[in-house]
Amino acid sequence: MNETLSKYIPEHAVKPVFELIVANQVHLKIVNERVTRHGDYRRALSGKHEITVNSNLNQYKFLITLVHEIAHLVAFEKFGRNIKPHGHEWKYSFQRLMIPFIRPEIFPNQLLPLLARHFKNPTASSDTDARLALALKYFDKPNDKYFVFDIPVGSIFRIHNGKIFKKGNVRVKRYECTEVNSGRVFLFNPNAEVELLKTS
């Protein structure tokens, strides 16, 4: 397991992550990319704790995602199954598990202040923290995707399911984008990754 983990997370995180996996009896599966989620936790009918994490994540995002999912397990075990998936109990568990990893031996210096800020009140996904998501993206393998906030208003772009949109103006924190075929307006997070087809 240590050898497998070392392919996906920073070297100095391998031992403590392995200890977390053993202590919580986690059955970890590393799976192909899923567009809708980075990771998942479920308790099987057998009582086994199953966690899946996408194989395509960079090492820092993989570590955050894995600890995120272990925090679900810990919160449910400690506080019961009736808690909200990303409520106070999960936030508390995630903070407690993640803080020992927020150090320079594990994360690059440019990520440390952003992680410290994020983990004062962690959200359901690090993707919704635009500054952290952008900083983490710099460690991804190069691809042809753009963030919605990075393309000009009026640009035409495609999302993962093939639907095509035209970027509109920002409304509060998200962008109003019109689906080209239906004319319906959808709100996009600024850091949603899209394929740029045409600039305005």
TAGI-V801761 format. One record per backbone hydrogen bond with DSSP energy under -0.5 kcal/mol. NH is the residue of the N-H (numbers start at 1). CO is the residue of the C=O. If there is no record, write none. Layout:
nh->NH co->CO
nh->NH co->CO
This chain:
nh->5 co->1
nh->6 co->2
nh->7 co->4
nh->8 co->5
nh->9 co->5
nh->13 co->10
nh->14 co->10
nh->14 co->11
nh->17 co->13
nh->18 co->14
nh->19 co->15
nh->20 co->16
nh->21 co->17
nh->22 co->18
nh->23 co->19
nh->24 co->20
nh->25 co->22
nh->26 co->21
nh->27 co->49
nh->28 co->26
nh->29 co->51
nh->31 co->29
nh->31 co->53
nh->34 co->37
nh->37 co->34
nh->40 co->52
nh->42 co->50
nh->44 co->42
nh->44 co->48
nh->47 co->44
nh->49 co->25
nh->50 co->42
nh->50 co->48
nh->51 co->27
nh->51 co->49
nh->52 co->40
nh->53 co->29
nh->54 co->38
nh->55 co->31
nh->57 co->54
nh->62 co->58
nh->63 co->59
nh->64 co->60
nh->65 co->61
nh->66 co->62
nh->67 co->63
nh->68 co->64
nh->69 co->65
nh->70 co->66
nh->71 co->67
nh->72 co->68
nh->73 co->69
nh->74 co->70
nh->75 co->71
nh->76 co->72
nh->77 co->73
nh->78 co->74
nh->79 co->75
nh->80 co->76
nh->83 co->80
nh->87 co->84
nh->91 co->87
nh->92 co->88
nh->93 co->89
nh->94 co->90
nh->95 co->91
nh->96 co->92
nh->97 co->93
nh->98 co->94
nh->99 co->95
nh->101 co->98
nh->102 co->98
nh->102 co->99
nh->103 co->101
nh->106 co->103
nh->107 co->103
nh->111 co->108
nh->112 co->108
nh->113 co->109
nh->115 co->111
nh->116 co->112
nh->117 co->113
nh->118 co->114
nh->119 co->115
nh->120 co->117
nh->121 co->117
nh->121 co->118
nh->128 co->125
nh->129 co->126
nh->130 co->128
nh->133 co->129
nh->134 co->130
nh->135 co->131
nh->136 co->132
nh->137 co->133
nh->138 co->134
nh->138 co->135
nh->139 co->136
nh->140 co->137
nh->146 co->194
nh->148 co->192
nh->149 co->190
nh->150 co->147
nh->151 co->148
nh->154 co->167
nh->155 co->152
nh->156 co->198
nh->157 co->165
nh->158 co->195
nh->159 co->163
nh->162 co->159
nh->165 co->157
nh->166 co->178
nh->167 co->155
nh->168 co->176
nh->171 co->174
nh->173 co->171
nh->174 co->171
nh->175 co->188
nh->176 co->169
nh->177 co->175
nh->177 co->186
nh->178 co->166
nh->179 co->177
nh->179 co->184
nh->180 co->164
nh->183 co->179
nh->186 co->177
nh->188 co->175
nh->192 co->189
nh->194 co->146
nh->195 co->158
nh->196 co->144
nh->196 co->194
nh->197 co->156
nh->198 co->156
